[in-house]
Amino acid sequence: MVKATDFKMVRNYVRKTERKPTTPRKLNAALKLVQNGWSIRKAAKEKEICRETLRVAYEKFKKIPEVEAENITINLSYQTRNIFPKDLEEEIAQYCMEVARMGYGLSVRQARELAFEVADRNREKLKIPPSWDTANIAGIEWFHGFQKRHPNISIRVPEACSIARAMAFNETNVNIFFNKLSEVRQRHASFMDGSRVYNLDETNTSTVQNVRKILSPKGVRQVHQIKGAERGESVTTCVIIGAYGTLLPPVHIFPRKKFNNDFLINCYPGSVGLANAKGYMTKEVFVTVMDHFIKCTQSSKQNPTLLLLDNVDSHFSTESLDLAKENGVVVFTFPPHCTHKLQPLDVGFFGPFKTYYDQAVSTYLSNNPATPPTIYRVAGFVRDALGRAALPQTIIKSFEAPGIVPFNRNIFTEADFIMAQVTLKPNPTENTEKQTDTAEEPSDTNPHSSLQDEPESAANNNDVSPLIGPLQIRGLPKAKEVAEKERKQRRKGKCMIATDTPEKEEIDKRQEETRQKKKSAEERKNKREKKDSDNRKKQKNKKVRKLFESDDSEEADDVSGEVSDEEVIVTKTKPNNEFPIREISEGDYVLVEFKAGKETPVYYVGKILSSKDSDGDLQISYYRKKACKNNSVSFTLPSIPDLKSVNISDVKMLLPKPICAAVTRRQQDIVSFDFDFTKFKLC
C-alpha cells in the first residue's frame, strides 16, 4: 500500500484543465446571492464558479461580524503553507543580498544551512519539517520555492576579489585620488577636456586560451575543448588608450634573451617588440615603453600629456621619470589595490579584449587542427582582438565609468564602499566625542525611574516575543581586532604625481638605496666564494698528505733516497718540498681524482695529450679498468676516445712507464703498470 507521504509535489505544476480561477468579483456576487436565500449549489451554477470554492468562502464569510461584513471583500488565497512567516523570510533574503554585496556571499548549501539555523532558533514558534532535523539543513525544495518568491536573488559565479582590494577601495582613498586628479587637471586645458589623458597597463597574452562556453549535446557528462598545451608561453602586452577613444600601438615583451623580428609577424601597425629573460615589464624595458609613448603622442612641454599608471615598481625609475619630465609627460598613479574600480583599462577594456583574444586562438586551432600556436602567433592574435575590442565608444565608456573623463568625483556611492566596512576600524576621535556628549546630558530627576520602567518593558517583550532573524544570529561579517606585531612594515604605495619634484626625489633616493644594497650583497657573496675556494684547496692538500703518509714503512724507505721519475707525487700547490716535484709533460701517464659531493673519491688512469694551458688545464685521454688473472690490473682504451680537460690540481700521481705485452694489433691498446693500485678505487 502506497502512503500519501511517499508522493512529492512537482516543482513546476502544469494545470490539466482550462478552467479559469475564480475572480474576487464573481465570488462576492455569489456570496450576496447566498445571503439573499439562494442555495450554494444554485448560486455557484448561476455565477459559473466551483461549488466547493463558494462553500469555503461562505464559511469564512460567516465568521466575520455583521457590522464589518458589508464592507469586506472575500478573496481566497491558494498559496501553500510556508515554513517561515513572510517578514522573517524577507529578513533571510535581505541578509543573503547584504553579505553578497560585502563580498561574503552564501552558496546554495550555506543559504540552506542559514535557513535551518533560523528555524532552529525559532523552533517554539515554527513548525519544522522532520527531514530538516534529520539532515540539519533546509530542504532543496524549500530553496527553489525561496528563489521563486524572491526573484531579485540569482545564483551567479562571483569574480574573485582579494582582501587587499576590498580594504583599499574605501571612501578615504577615493577622495584622495579625486582631489589629486582635480589638482592635476588644473595644470593644462587639454587635461580638463580629456584630449591628452591616457592610461597604460600590461596584460598577459598566452599561447593557451581560456575556455569559453560552447554548444554540445545534452546529457553528456564531460565536454572538452582543445587547447594548444597544458601551460603555454606568456607574452606581456602593454596597452595604451586615450580618453577620446584612441588606441596607441601596443608594446610586446617576449620571454627571450634576444629579440627576433619574426615575433612581430602580422602584428598591429606600429607595434614595438622587446625581449628579456622572463618576459615581464622591468625598469629597463619601461624606458623604451615611455619613449614609444612620447613618439606616438608627440608629447612636449608645450603640448603635455597626462599618463595614468598603477603602482607597480617597474614603472618608476630615474631614467623613465627623467625622460617623461623632459618631454612634458605628467605621470599620475592610482591608489594601491584600487585599479579594479578606478583604472579605465581594467574597468571596461581588458574584459572584451580577453574575450576576443581567446576567440582568435580558438579560431586558429579550429583552422589548424593538432597544430599548437607558438609565440610567433601572439602578435597576430593581439591584432585581431584589438580590432574588435578597441571601439571608440568602448574606450570612452572605460574612462567615463570611474569618473575620470568627464570628471565626476561623486560617481561612487556608499554601496560601492560596503566591502571595506568589514575591515574598517572606528575613528577613536568620534568615540571620545560621543562619550563626552553623553556625559554632558542632564540626568533624569528620578534616579529610580529607569528601574521602575523595566518590569513594564519586560512584560511587553514577553507579550510580543518577536522571531529571531539571521542578523541577530550571525551578524554581518566583521574583521577581528588583532594586536599588531612589531615588525618592519613593508613600504606602501600611494596615489601621487610621480614626475613632481618631491615624489621624484623620493623615488631616486629609494632606487639608490636599492643599488647600494645589491652592491654590498654582491661583495659579500664574492668574499664568501673566495673563502670557500681557499678552504677547498687546503682540504685537498691535507688529503694528499694523509694518503701518502699512510704508506708502508718499506715504501717510505725506498722513497727516502733519490726519487725516480716514475713515482713522483704532483703537489704543485704545496709551498714546501715535502714531496719531490717534476713538471708533467706530454705523453705521461697520471692518476686523476674525481670526487662527487661527500662520496668516496674515485680514480682514473689517463694519458696526457697536451701540456697545461694558462688556466692550468690538461687535455687527458682516459683509460678503462680491465680485470686480468692473478689479481693484476690492466687498462684499455675505449672504442670511442674519452677526452677531457682536467685541472692540474686534480692530478694526484705521476705513474711509471706502462708495460705493453702486445702480440696482436688489438692488444696494443692494453697497458699495465708496475704499481700497486689496491689503495685506490679505480674506474
Buried (B, 14 or more C-beta within 10 A) or exposed (E): EEEEEEEEEEEEEEEEEEEEEBEEEBBBBBBEBBEEEBEBEBBBBEBEBEBEBBBEBBEEBEEEEEEEBEEEEBEEEEEEEBBBEEEBBBBBBBBBBBBBEBBBBBEEEBBBBBBBBBBBBBEEEBEBEEEBEEEEBBBEEBBEBBBEBBEEBEEEEEEEEEEEBBBBBBEEBBEBBBEBBEEBBEEBEBBBBBBBBBBBBBBEBBBBBEEEEEEEEEEEEEEEEEBBEEEBBBBBBBBBBBBBBBBBBBBBBBBBEEBEEEBBEEBBEEBBBBBBEEBBBBBEBBBBBBBBBBBBBEBEEEEBBBBBBBBBBBBBBBEBBBBBBEBBBBBBBBBBBBBBBBBBBBBBBBEBBBBBBBBBBBEBBEEEEEEBBEBBBBBBBBBBBBEBBBBEEBBBBBBBBBBBBEBEEEBBEEEBBBBBBBBBEEEEEEEEEEEEEEEEEEEEEEEEEEEEEEEEEEEEEEEEEEBBBBEEBEEBBEEEEEEEEEEEEEEEBBBBBBBBEEBBEEBBEEBEEEEEEEEEEEEEEEEEEEEEEEEEEEEBBEEBBEBBEEEEEEEEEEBEEEBEEBBBBBBEEBEEEEBBBEEBEEEBBBBBBBEEEEEEBBBBBBBBEEBBEEEEBBBBBBBBBEEEEEEEBBBBBEEEEEEBEBEBBBBBBBBBEBEEEEEEEEEEBBBBBEBEBEEBEBE
